[in-house]
Amino acid sequence: MEIGNFILLTLDELTVLVTVTDTTSLFWDDQESLERYSGVFERLLADAWRPAQTLTFLDGVARALEKE
């Protein structure tokens, strides 16, 4: 499954999906699309590094670059 850039906008009871390409932005509000992209977002969130992990990684990169 390939999914490009997207934004989930939520305001009160309304959620809208925006898919973005180089030339087009499309707005979706059907339940199937919202559930699909919400699932993708949840998987991305679960796989993302926590802030402390990110800082540790960036610190290591900065130290490696300083040695070059």
C-alpha positions in Angstrom: 0.0 0.0 0.0 1.5 3.3 -1.0 0.2 6.5 0.5 1.6 10.0 -0.1 1.3 13.1 1.9 -1.9 13.6 3.8 -3.4 15.7 6.6 -6.2 14.8 8.9 -8.1 17.9 10.1 -10.4 17.5 13.0 -12.7 20.2 14.4 -15.2 19.3 17.0 -17.2 16.4 15.4 -16.0 17.0 11.8 -12.9 15.2 10.4 -11.7 15.8 6.9 -8.8 14.1 5.0 -6.7 16.2 2.7 -4.4 14.3 0.2 -1.6 16.4 -1.3 0.5 16.0 -4.4 2.7 18.4 -6.3 -0.3 19.8 -8.3 -3.4 18.8 -6.5 -5.0 18.8 -3.0 -8.1 16.7 -2.6 -10.6 16.8 0.3 -12.3 13.6 1.5 -14.9 13.1 4.2 -16.1 9.5 3.4 -15.8 7.1 6.3 -13.8 4.5 4.4 -11.0 7.0 3.5 -11.0 8.5 7.0 -10.6 5.0 8.6 -7.9 4.0 6.2 -5.8 7.1 6.7 -6.4 7.2 10.4 -5.0 3.7 10.6 -2.0 4.8 8.6 -1.5 7.7 11.0 -1.8 5.4 14.1 0.9 3.1 12.6 3.2 6.0 11.9 2.7 7.3 15.4 3.5 3.9 16.9 6.7 3.6 14.8 7.9 7.1 15.4 10.8 7.8 17.7 10.1 9.4 21.1 11.6 12.9 21.6 14.5 11.5 23.8 15.4 8.9 21.1 15.4 11.6 18.4 17.7 13.8 20.6 20.1 10.9 21.2 20.3 10.2 17.5 20.8 13.8 16.5 23.5 14.2 19.2 25.3 11.2 17.7 25.1 12.6 14.2 26.4 16.0 15.4 29.3 14.3 17.2 30.2 12.3 14.1 30.1 15.4 11.9 32.4 17.2 14.3 35.0 14.5 13.9 35.0 14.9 10.1 
